[in-house]
Amino acid sequence: MKRFWTHVTLDHNRAVQLDGKPVRTPGRVPLALPTAALAEAVAEEWRAVKGEINPLAMPLTGLANAAIDRVGPDPALFARGLATYAESDLLCYRADAPEDLVARQAAAWDPLLDWARARYDVQIEVATGILHRAQPVATLTRLGTAIAARNAFALAALSPIVTIGGSLIAALALAEGAASAEQTWDAVTLDEDYQAERWGRDPLAAAGIAARRRDFDAGVRFLTLGQAADEADHATLS
């Protein structure tokens, strides 16, 4: 589809409009955003379209579509899918050698696990190697409750962060301000970076990591805009 509109605006419900007509999701629902900051960022993607629409250049719109069409009808079900990552969280599976990799994993991952233990009052099991080690039921329940407490838009934002990184704990730390986006990315890509330092990274792998980083960054931006706006709106109301 080529650009057919001149003006992009937002209505009183923070829904994106093209020449006064509402943009609709693939599910035919108006593309309305929960916060002013997020709405303006999504509208800006539509303003930036030149020629044909390229969905890859509109990641926030894609996440908004997902929040409305995929997550919104049953947020609890979607949250349960993300919660399953706690059962085999990346941060809980450590290398036993070489020593420098073991040390790097401990330096990057232990603070995140310590934060989760304190924040949610849980026990987290750490294993060496790839054999599965079950987490306590209480731990899985509390981490599941933490992710289920998010609204549909936050869940849509966290989805790429959790799935790309393979860590629910790292994503929760990011969402709650206990870790920056860069710290989170470095933590969940530590093993790949280590291997690339030792053996190099071929062009195909480099393209793959770049694509994942774009999706990760889009999720972070979507989440950050929504949270910042929510806090500002709350402060105004209070």
C-alpha positions as YAML, in Angstrom:
chain: A
units: angstrom
residues:
- id: 1
  name: MET
  ca: [0.00, 0.00, 0.00]
- id: 2
  name: LYS
  ca: [1.26, 3.45, -0.91]
- id: 3
  name: ARG
  ca: [0.84, 6.56, 1.17]
- id: 4
  name: PHE
  ca: [-2.54, 8.10, 0.35]
- id: 5
  name: TRP
  ca: [-2.91, 10.61, 3.18]
- id: 6
  name: THR
  ca: [-1.73, 14.15, 3.81]
- id: 7
  name: HIS
  ca: [-2.28, 14.76, 7.51]
- id: 8
  name: VAL
  ca: [-1.80, 12.51, 10.54]
- id: 9
  name: THR
  ca: [-3.61, 13.55, 13.72]
- id: 10
  name: LEU
  ca: [-4.83, 12.12, 17.02]
- id: 11
  name: ASP
  ca: [-8.42, 12.31, 18.19]
- id: 12
  name: HIS
  ca: [-9.64, 12.79, 21.77]
- id: 13
  name: ASN
  ca: [-9.22, 9.04, 22.43]
- id: 14
  name: ARG
  ca: [-5.57, 9.16, 21.28]
- id: 15
  name: ALA
  ca: [-6.50, 7.21, 18.14]
- id: 16
  name: VAL
  ca: [-4.41, 7.78, 15.01]
- id: 17
  name: GLN
  ca: [-6.27, 9.39, 12.12]
- id: 18
  name: LEU
  ca: [-5.29, 9.84, 8.49]
- id: 19
  name: ASP
  ca: [-6.96, 12.91, 6.99]
- id: 20
  name: GLY
  ca: [-9.58, 12.67, 9.71]
- id: 21
  name: LYS
  ca: [-10.33, 8.95, 9.24]
- id: 22
  name: PRO
  ca: [-9.30, 6.41, 11.88]
- id: 23
  name: VAL
  ca: [-6.48, 3.97, 11.29]
- id: 24
  name: ARG
  ca: [-7.60, 0.45, 12.13]
- id: 25
  name: THR
  ca: [-5.67, -2.58, 13.27]
- id: 26
  name: PRO
  ca: [-5.71, -5.78, 11.20]
- id: 27
  name: GLY
  ca: [-8.59, -6.81, 13.46]
- id: 28
  name: ARG
  ca: [-10.49, -3.71, 12.31]
- id: 29
  name: VAL
  ca: [-10.25, -1.95, 15.70]
- id: 30
  name: PRO
  ca: [-9.31, 1.75, 15.89]
- id: 31
  name: LEU
  ca: [-5.58, 2.23, 16.54]
- id: 32
  name: ALA
  ca: [-6.01, 3.99, 19.89]
- id: 33
  name: LEU
  ca: [-3.13, 4.24, 22.35]
- id: 34
  name: PRO
  ca: [-3.36, 4.39, 26.14]
- id: 35
  name: THR
  ca: [-1.04, 7.36, 26.64]
- id: 36
  name: ALA
  ca: [-0.29, 10.62, 24.86]
- id: 37
  name: ALA
  ca: [3.44, 9.89, 24.50]
- id: 38
  name: LEU
  ca: [2.86, 6.52, 22.90]
- id: 39
  name: ALA
  ca: [0.12, 7.87, 20.64]
- id: 40
  name: GLU
  ca: [2.36, 10.66, 19.37]
- id: 41
  name: ALA
  ca: [5.23, 8.24, 18.68]
- id: 42
  name: VAL
  ca: [2.95, 5.93, 16.70]
- id: 43
  name: ALA
  ca: [1.49, 8.88, 14.79]
- id: 44
  name: GLU
  ca: [5.01, 9.99, 13.95]
- id: 45
  name: GLU
  ca: [5.67, 6.64, 12.26]
- id: 46
  name: TRP
  ca: [2.70, 7.30, 9.96]
- id: 47
  name: ARG
  ca: [3.92, 10.83, 9.27]
- id: 48
  name: ALA
  ca: [7.33, 9.46, 8.29]
- id: 49
  name: VAL
  ca: [5.97, 7.14, 5.58]
- id: 50
  name: LYS
  ca: [7.37, 7.95, 2.15]
- id: 51
  name: GLY
  ca: [5.90, 6.10, -0.80]
- id: 52
  name: GLU
  ca: [4.98, 2.53, 0.10]
- id: 53
  name: ILE
  ca: [4.21, 1.50, 3.67]
- id: 54
  name: ASN
  ca: [7.01, -0.62, 5.14]
- id: 55
  name: PRO
  ca: [5.85, -2.39, 8.33]
- id: 56
  name: LEU
  ca: [9.47, -2.96, 9.37]
- id: 57
  name: ALA
  ca: [9.90, 0.80, 9.60]
- id: 58
  name: MET
  ca: [6.86, 1.07, 11.88]
- id: 59
  name: PRO
  ca: [7.66, -1.17, 14.86]
- id: 60
  name: LEU
  ca: [5.62, 0.80, 17.37]
- id: 61
  name: THR
  ca: [2.55, 0.51, 15.17]
- id: 62
  name: GLY
  ca: [3.15, -3.23, 14.96]
- id: 63
  name: LEU
  ca: [3.38, -3.54, 18.73]
- id: 64
  name: ALA
  ca: [0.22, -1.44, 19.14]
- id: 65
  name: ASN
  ca: [-1.61, -3.72, 16.71]
- id: 66
  name: ALA
  ca: [-0.42, -6.72, 18.72]
- id: 67
  name: ALA
  ca: [-1.49, -5.15, 22.01]
- id: 68
  name: ILE
  ca: [-4.99, -4.47, 20.71]
- id: 69
  name: ASP
  ca: [-5.65, -7.54, 18.56]
- id: 70
  name: ARG
  ca: [-3.56, -10.33, 20.14]
- id: 71
  name: VAL
  ca: [-3.05, -9.40, 23.78]
- id: 72
  name: GLY
  ca: [-6.12, -7.33, 24.55]
- id: 73
  name: PRO
  ca: [-8.76, -10.06, 24.14]
- id: 74
  name: ASP
  ca: [-7.10, -12.21, 26.86]
- id: 75
  name: PRO
  ca: [-4.12, -10.56, 28.62]
- id: 76
  name: ALA
  ca: [-3.98, -13.30, 31.27]
- id: 77
  name: LEU
  ca: [-3.49, -15.99, 28.63]
- id: 78
  name: PHE
  ca: [-0.77, -13.98, 26.90]
- id: 79
  name: ALA
  ca: [0.96, -13.32, 30.24]
- id: 80
  name: ARG
  ca: [0.99, -17.05, 31.01]
- id: 81
  name: GLY
  ca: [2.90, -17.63, 27.80]
- id: 82
  name: LEU
  ca: [5.59, -15.16, 28.84]
- id: 83
  name: ALA
  ca: [5.63, -16.59, 32.37]
- id: 84
  name: THR
  ca: [6.78, -19.97, 31.05]
- id: 85
  name: TYR
  ca: [10.20, -18.44, 30.39]
- id: 86
  name: ALA
  ca: [10.76, -18.43, 34.17]
- id: 87
  name: GLU
  ca: [10.83, -22.23, 34.08]
- id: 88
  name: SER
  ca: [14.13, -22.19, 32.15]
- id: 89
  name: ASP
  ca: [15.34, -18.61, 32.47]
- id: 90
  name: LEU
  ca: [18.61, -17.92, 30.66]
- id: 91
  name: LEU
  ca: [20.16, -16.40, 33.78]
- id: 92
  name: CYS
  ca: [19.82, -19.67, 35.68]
- id: 93
  name: TYR
  ca: [21.96, -21.82, 33.36]
- id: 94
  name: ARG
  ca: [25.69, -21.28, 33.69]
- id: 95
  name: ALA
  ca: [28.79, -22.50, 31.91]
- id: 96
  name: ASP
  ca: [31.31, -24.55, 33.90]
- id: 97
  name: ALA
  ca: [34.22, -23.40, 31.73]
- id: 98
  name: PRO
  ca: [36.21, -21.47, 30.59]
- id: 99
  name: GLU
  ca: [36.87, -19.41, 33.70]
- id: 100
  name: ASP
  ca: [36.51, -16.02, 32.03]
- id: 101
  name: LEU
  ca: [33.04, -16.91, 30.70]
- id: 102
  name: VAL
  ca: [31.97, -18.21, 34.11]
- id: 103
  name: ALA
  ca: [33.13, -14.95, 35.67]
- id: 104
  name: ARG
  ca: [31.38, -12.81, 33.06]
- id: 105
  name: GLN
  ca: [28.11, -14.67, 33.51]
- id: 106
  name: ALA
  ca: [28.30, -14.26, 37.28]
- id: 107
  name: ALA
  ca: [29.09, -10.55, 37.02]
- id: 108
  name: ALA
  ca: [26.21, -9.84, 34.62]
- id: 109
  name: TRP
  ca: [23.57, -12.30, 35.83]
- id: 110
  name: ASP
  ca: [23.99, -12.58, 39.60]
- id: 111
  name: PRO
  ca: [22.86, -8.98, 40.29]
- id: 112
  name: LEU
  ca: [19.66, -9.57, 38.30]
- id: 113
  name: LEU
  ca: [18.91, -12.79, 40.17]
- id: 114
  name: ASP
  ca: [19.69, -11.13, 43.51]
- id: 115
  name: TRP
  ca: [17.29, -8.32, 42.60]
- id: 116
  name: ALA
  ca: [14.53, -10.80, 41.73]
- id: 117
  name: ARG
  ca: [15.08, -12.76, 44.94]
- id: 118
  name: ALA
  ca: [14.74, -9.60, 47.02]
- id: 119
  name: ARG
  ca: [11.97, -7.98, 44.95]
- id: 120
  name: TYR
  ca: [9.67, -11.01, 44.88]
- id: 121
  name: ASP
  ca: [10.92, -12.86, 47.97]
- id: 122
  name: VAL
  ca: [11.64, -16.03, 46.01]
- id: 123
  name: GLN
  ca: [14.19, -18.79, 45.81]
- id: 124
  name: ILE
  ca: [15.87, -19.16, 42.42]
- id: 125
  name: GLU
  ca: [17.82, -22.28, 41.51]
- id: 126
  name: VAL
  ca: [20.96, -21.95, 39.38]
- id: 127
  name: ALA
  ca: [22.34, -24.87, 37.39]
- id: 128
  name: THR
  ca: [25.58, -25.59, 35.55]
- id: 129
  name: GLY
  ca: [25.16, -26.93, 32.06]
- id: 130
  name: ILE
  ca: [22.01, -27.37, 30.01]
- id: 131
  name: LEU
  ca: [20.12, -30.00, 32.02]
- id: 132
  name: HIS
  ca: [16.82, -28.61, 33.24]
- id: 133
  name: ARG
  ca: [16.51, -27.69, 36.90]
- id: 134
  name: ALA
  ca: [13.02, -27.05, 38.13]
- id: 135
  name: GLN
  ca: [12.27, -23.81, 39.94]
- id: 136
  name: PRO
  ca: [10.16, -23.86, 43.12]
- id: 137
  name: VAL
  ca: [6.45, -23.64, 42.46]
- id: 138
  name: ALA
  ca: [6.20, -20.54, 44.66]
- id: 139
  name: THR
  ca: [8.86, -18.82, 42.55]
- id: 140
  name: LEU
  ca: [7.06, -19.54, 39.30]
- id: 141
  name: THR
  ca: [3.78, -18.39, 40.81]
- id: 142
  name: ARG
  ca: [5.18, -15.07, 42.01]
- id: 143
  name: LEU
  ca: [7.03, -14.31, 38.79]
- id: 144
  name: GLY
  ca: [3.90, -15.26, 36.86]
- id: 145
  name: THR
  ca: [1.86, -12.90, 39.00]
- id: 146
  name: ALA
  ca: [4.37, -10.11, 38.37]
- id: 147
  name: ILE
  ca: [4.08, -10.38, 34.60]
- id: 148
  name: ALA
  ca: [0.29, -10.87, 34.72]
- id: 149
  name: ALA
  ca: [-0.08, -7.55, 36.53]
- id: 150
  name: ARG
  ca: [0.92, -5.69, 33.34]
- id: 151
  name: ASN
  ca: [-1.65, -4.26, 30.97]
- id: 152
  name: ALA
  ca: [-2.01, -5.37, 27.36]
- id: 153
  name: PHE
  ca: [0.30, -2.68, 25.99]
- id: 154
  name: ALA
  ca: [3.04, -3.43, 28.53]
- id: 155
  name: LEU
  ca: [2.72, -7.14, 27.77]
- id: 156
  name: ALA
  ca: [3.07, -6.47, 24.04]
- id: 157
  name: ALA
  ca: [6.20, -4.42, 24.73]
- id: 158
  name: LEU
  ca: [7.70, -7.05, 27.02]
- id: 159
  name: SER
  ca: [7.03, -9.89, 24.60]
- id: 160
  name: PRO
  ca: [10.04, -9.26, 22.30]
- id: 161
  name: ILE
  ca: [12.23, -8.42, 25.30]
- id: 162
  name: VAL
  ca: [11.41, -11.74, 26.99]
- id: 163
  name: THR
  ca: [11.48, -13.92, 23.89]
- id: 164
  name: ILE
  ca: [14.60, -12.43, 22.31]
- id: 165
  name: GLY
  ca: [16.54, -12.61, 25.55]
- id: 166
  name: GLY
  ca: [15.09, -15.83, 26.91]
- id: 167
  name: SER
  ca: [14.80, -14.27, 30.35]
- id: 168
  name: LEU
  ca: [11.65, -13.23, 32.17]
- id: 169
  name: ILE
  ca: [13.73, -12.02, 35.11]
- id: 170
  name: ALA
  ca: [15.83, -9.66, 33.00]
- id: 171
  name: ALA
  ca: [12.69, -8.27, 31.35]
- id: 172
  name: LEU
  ca: [11.02, -7.64, 34.72]
- id: 173
  name: ALA
  ca: [14.16, -5.92, 36.00]
- id: 174
  name: LEU
  ca: [14.11, -3.65, 32.97]
- id: 175
  name: ALA
  ca: [10.40, -2.92, 33.34]
- id: 176
  name: GLU
  ca: [10.83, -1.97, 36.99]
- id: 177
  name: GLY
  ca: [13.90, 0.19, 36.47]
- id: 178
  name: ALA
  ca: [16.33, -2.19, 38.15]
- id: 179
  name: ALA
  ca: [18.33, -2.55, 34.93]
- id: 180
  name: SER
  ca: [18.87, -0.28, 31.94]
- id: 181
  name: ALA
  ca: [18.10, -1.36, 28.41]
- id: 182
  name: GLU
  ca: [21.82, -1.63, 27.64]
- id: 183
  name: GLN
  ca: [22.50, -3.71, 30.75]
- id: 184
  name: THR
  ca: [19.63, -6.00, 29.88]
- id: 185
  name: TRP
  ca: [20.75, -6.43, 26.28]
- id: 186
  name: ASP
  ca: [24.34, -7.09, 27.32]
- id: 187
  name: ALA
  ca: [23.15, -9.68, 29.84]
- id: 188
  name: VAL
  ca: [20.94, -11.66, 27.47]
- id: 189
  name: THR
  ca: [23.47, -11.61, 24.60]
- id: 190
  name: LEU
  ca: [26.51, -12.29, 26.76]
- id: 191
  name: ASP
  ca: [27.08, -15.84, 25.51]
- id: 192
  name: GLU
  ca: [26.77, -14.82, 21.86]
- id: 193
  name: ASP
  ca: [29.14, -11.91, 22.33]
- id: 194
  name: TYR
  ca: [31.64, -14.13, 24.07]
- id: 195
  name: GLN
  ca: [31.62, -16.65, 21.24]
- id: 196
  name: ALA
  ca: [31.89, -13.86, 18.65]
- id: 197
  name: GLU
  ca: [34.93, -12.44, 20.45]
- id: 198
  name: ARG
  ca: [36.62, -15.83, 20.30]
- id: 199
  name: TRP
  ca: [35.60, -17.06, 16.87]
- id: 200
  name: GLY
  ca: [34.21, -14.07, 15.01]
- id: 201
  name: ARG
  ca: [30.69, -13.43, 13.79]
- id: 202
  name: ASP
  ca: [29.74, -14.21, 10.19]
- id: 203
  name: PRO
  ca: [27.59, -11.75, 8.18]
- id: 204
  name: LEU
  ca: [24.45, -13.87, 8.53]
- id: 205
  name: ALA
  ca: [24.78, -14.02, 12.31]
- id: 206
  name: ALA
  ca: [25.53, -10.30, 12.43]
- id: 207
  name: ALA
  ca: [22.38, -9.54, 10.45]
- id: 208
  name: GLY
  ca: [20.38, -11.75, 12.77]
- id: 209
  name: ILE
  ca: [21.65, -10.05, 15.91]
- id: 210
  name: ALA
  ca: [21.00, -6.63, 14.36]
- id: 211
  name: ALA
  ca: [17.38, -7.60, 13.59]
- id: 212
  name: ARG
  ca: [16.88, -8.88, 17.12]
- id: 213
  name: ARG
  ca: [18.36, -5.68, 18.52]
- id: 214
  name: ARG
  ca: [15.88, -3.60, 16.49]
- id: 215
  name: ASP
  ca: [12.97, -5.62, 17.85]
- id: 216
  name: PHE
  ca: [14.37, -5.44, 21.38]
- id: 217
  name: ASP
  ca: [14.83, -1.66, 21.15]
- id: 218
  name: ALA
  ca: [11.31, -1.23, 19.78]
- id: 219
  name: GLY
  ca: [9.92, -3.16, 22.74]
- id: 220
  name: VAL
  ca: [11.93, -1.03, 25.17]
- id: 221
  name: ARG
  ca: [10.80, 2.21, 23.55]
- id: 222
  name: PHE
  ca: [7.16, 1.10, 23.48]
- id: 223
  name: LEU
  ca: [7.36, 0.15, 27.15]
- id: 224
  name: THR
  ca: [9.25, 3.28, 28.21]
- id: 225
  name: LEU
  ca: [6.93, 5.70, 26.44]
- id: 226
  name: GLY
  ca: [3.89, 4.07, 27.97]
- id: 227
  name: GLN
  ca: [5.33, 3.97, 31.49]
- id: 228
  name: ALA
  ca: [6.65, 7.53, 31.40]
- id: 229
  name: ALA
  ca: [3.32, 8.85, 30.18]
- id: 230
  name: ASP
  ca: [1.42, 6.86, 32.77]
- id: 231
  name: GLU
  ca: [3.55, 8.33, 35.54]
- id: 232
  name: ALA
  ca: [3.10, 11.86, 34.20]
- id: 233
  name: ASP
  ca: [-0.66, 11.42, 33.88]
- id: 234
  name: HIS
  ca: [-0.85, 10.03, 37.40]
- id: 235
  name: ALA
  ca: [1.15, 12.95, 38.77]
- id: 236
  name: THR
  ca: [-1.18, 15.39, 37.03]
- id: 237
  name: LEU
  ca: [-4.29, 13.69, 38.42]
- id: 238
  name: SER
  ca: [-2.88, 13.54, 41.93]
...
